[in-house]
């Protein structure tokens, strides 16, 4: 298992699994991914459109991870 701030990536039987640490994180990811899936079906998004949206979600997650890591580092220095 690899840990990046609030996200834990665990590899099980060849599949990646995202584990979040609280219900709010899990709900946010469920809503974002569900919305992407629904819009891809309803509006016929292309593979490229879906990749762009996934990239934006990943960028948001990276920003959150970096912010939380920074906060944790600042708290350790005190």
ZAMITOR-72269 format. One record per atom (N, C-alpha, C, O): y, z, x; residue in one letter. Coordinates in steps of 0.001 Angstrom, whole numbers, padded with zeros to 6 digits, always signed. Layout:
N
YZXA...
This chain:
78
-001168+000000+000845X+000000+000000+000000X+001234+000000+000894X+001298+000751+001867X+002209-000835+000568X+003472-000912+001290X+004564-000396+000380X+004620-000785-000787X+005433+000467+000876X+006485+001042+000055X+007847+000532+000493X+008186+000565+001676X+008621+000060-000472X+010005-000357-000263X+010862+000385-001268X+011003-000062-002407X+011435+001506-000873X+012266+002265-001802X+011490+002642-003047X+010503+003374-002975X+011946+002131-004211X+011313+002498-005471X+010093+001663-005794X+009349+001991-006718X+009870+000584-005047X+008764-000314-005368X+007603-000107-004409X+007792+000006-003197X+006429-000061-004955X+005217+000006-004151X+004418-001253-004426X+004175-001603-005581X+004012-001929-003372X+003188-003117-003540X+001778-002761-003120X+001548-002334-001988X+000845-002935-004021X-000522-002568-003741X-001403-003791-003972X-001308-004448-005009X-002252-004087-003008X-003142-005235-003134X-004509-004733-003580X-005135-003905-002919X-004957-005258-004722X-006267-004892-005262X-007010-006162-005604X-006517-006982-006378X-008173-006334-005045X-009041-007469-005358X-008297-008800-005307X-008497-009664-006161X-007446-008958-004307X-006775-010232-004110X-005571-010472-005001X-004988-011555-004959X-005181-009489-005809X-004001-009660-006657X-002939-008667-006232X-003251-007571-005766X-001667-009058-006398X-000564-008150-006095X-000191-007402-007356X-000180-007967-008449X+000111-006137-007194X+000465-005307-008328X+001762-004586-007984X+001860-003951-006934X+002748-004677-008854X+003997-003960-008626X+003909-002639-009378X+003664-002615-010584X+004107-001564-008670X+004088-000241-009270X+005493+000327-009144X+006040+000400-008044X+006073+000725-010260X+007409+001317-010237X+007278+002813-010468X+006293+003284-011036X+008280+003547-010024X+008178+005002-010034X+008629+005678-011315X+008384+006873-011481X+009277+004968-012227X+009648+005625-013474X+009653+004638-014628X+009590+003424-014436X+009729+005190-015827X+009636+004380-017040X+010801+003411-017163X+010633+002304-017675X+011973+003809-016704X+013143+002937-016802X+012952+001692-015944X+013258+000586-016389X+012454+001855-014725X+012192+000706-013856X+011141-000216-014479X+011292-001438-014476X+010087+000381-015008X+009027-000413-015613X+009536-001170-016830X+009197-002339-017017X+010346-000518-017661X+010900-001158-018851X+011841-002292-018476X+011810-003354-019097X+012671-002078-017473X+013599-003117-017030X+012842-004343-016545X+013185-005467-016912X+011815-004140-015721X+011035-005270-015219X+010292-005971-016353X+010232-007200-016385X+009734-005212-017269X+009039-005800-018417X+009993-006672-019221X+009643-007785-019612X+011190-006172-019465X+012168-006927-020248X+012628-008192-019526X+012727-009257-020137X+012907-008078-018237X+013362-009249-017475X+012289-010329-017418X+012569-011504-017660X+011066-009932-017099X+009986-010906-016985X+009590-011464-018353X+009277-012648-018477X+009605-010612-019373X+009303-011076-020722X+010337-012077-021212X+009993-013068-021856X+011590-011820-020910X+012667-012737-021285X+012501-014076-020586X+012671-015127-021205X+012173-014045-019314X+011953-015281-018560X+010792-016070-019155X+010885-017285-019333X+009714-015385-019458X+008550-016053-020039X+008890-016668-021399X+008523-017810-021676X+009583-015915-022237X+009954-016395-023565X+010888-017605-023493X+010698-018589-024207X+011897-017521-022623X+012827-018638-022476X+012151-019861-021877X+012492-020992-022225X+011194-019645-020976X+010499-020794-020393X+009692-021520-021458X+009576-022745-021436X+009138-020758-022385X+008364-021356-023473X+009285-021998-024514X+009077-023148-024899X+010304-021257-024973X+011167-021723-026057X+012074-022879-025658X+012353-023763-026468X+012536-022871-024404X+013492-023887-023971X+012900-024871-022978X+013613-025723-022448X+011602-024762-022720X+010929-025710-021844X+011488-025728-020427X+011715-026792-019852X+011708-024528-019867X+012235-024474-018499X+011274-025143-017528X+010056-025059-017683X+011830-025801-016539X+011016-026437-015507X+010541-025393-014499X+011022-024260-014489X+009610-025782-013671X+009119-024911-012606X+010282-024472-011721X+010355-023315-011307X+011178-025391-011437X+012335-025089-010599X+013255-024061-011266X+013760-023159-010598X+013477-024192-012582X+014305-023235-013316X+013702-021834-013246X+014406-020848-013026X+012396-021766-013435X+011713-020472-013395X+011797-019867-011998X+011998-018661-011856X+011645-020694-010968X+011735-020198-009599X+013124-019648-009301X+013254-018629-008623X+014152-020307-009797X+015530-019836-009587X+015708-018469-010250X+016279-017557-009652X+015225-018328-011476X+015359-017055-012176X+014552-015947-011499X+015018-014812-011395X+013349-016274-011042X+012559-015279-010315X+013256-014863-009028X+013233-013690-008655X+013873-015821-008353X+014610-015513-007132X+015764-014553-007425X+016031-013650-006632X+016444-014739-008548X+017539-013835-008916X+017018-012427-009192X+017650-011445-008803X+015870-012323-009863X+015270-011016-010121X+014898-010345-008802X+015141-009153-008617X+014314-011105-007896X+013929-010557-006590X+015159-010104-005809X+015130-009051-005173X+016237-010882-005849X+017480-010485-005173X+018000-009170-005731X+018432-008304-004970X+017966-009004-007066X+018384-007740-007678X+017523-006589-007188X+018036-005514-006876X+016205-006811-007119X+015303-005764-006655X+015579-005395-005201X+015565-004218-004841X+015827-006392-004377X+016126-006134-002963X+017401-005316-002831X+017459-004383-002030X+018430-005659-003615X+019687-004889-003585X+019434-003449-003991X+019960-002526-003369X+018625-003248-005041X+018313-001887-005480X+017546-001118-004417X+017843+000048-004158X+016578-001752-003810X+015802-001109-002753X+016703-000720-001593X+016615+000399-001088X+017571-001632-001165X+018482-001340-000054X+019425-000192-000392X+019690+000665+000450X+019936-000173-001631X+020839+000898-002048X+020117+002244-002036X+020660+003238-001555X+018903+002273-002563X+018148+003523-002609X+017759+003971-001203X+017825+005161-000898X+017358+003040-000345X+017050+003385+001050X+018274+003973+001742X+018164+004945+002489X+019447+003379+001492X+020691+003875+002089X+020986+005291+001593X+021341+006163+002385X+020841+005520+000297X+021074+006849-000260X+020102+007865+000326X+020490+008993+000630X+018847+007473+000485X+017850+008376+001056X+018185+008692+002505X+018022+009830+002944X+018654+007691+003256X+019012+007903+004650X+020207+008853+004760X+020239+009735+005619X+021178+008657+003882X+022358+009531+003892X+021987+010970+003549X+022548+011909+004115X+021046+011145+002625X+020615+012493+002239X+019825+013160+003355X+019887+014381+003504X+019078+012379+004148X+018317+012943+005262X+019230+013404+006379X+018902+014349+007097X+020384+012744+006539X+021315+013094+007612X+022043+014393+007317X+022562+015027+008236X+022093+014800+006069X+022839+016008+005684X+022070+017237+006002X+022543+018344+005747X
